[in-house]
């Protein structure tokens, strides 16, 4: 029985990458803004958003998801990000 295409690790990887990029862009933050808030090197954000990572650890996901939004709607939460994947 063939695997469902949306269940493949490659598809999930691409969807997670796209979702992080979308959420950052919607928040009005630049990659440098996010990197500064998380005390990360900007290259790490670029690698995450372009899919150049092989394994994103749970701590990185937790660090990324509570980045405050510049919009009045508030904060981006992990369940929102992970539910979309």
Secondary structure, DSSP 8 states (H G I E B T S, - for coil): ----GGGSHHHHHHHHHHHHHHHHHHHT--HHHHHHHHT--HHHHHHHHTT--S---HHHHHHHHT-B-SSTT-B--HHHHHHT-
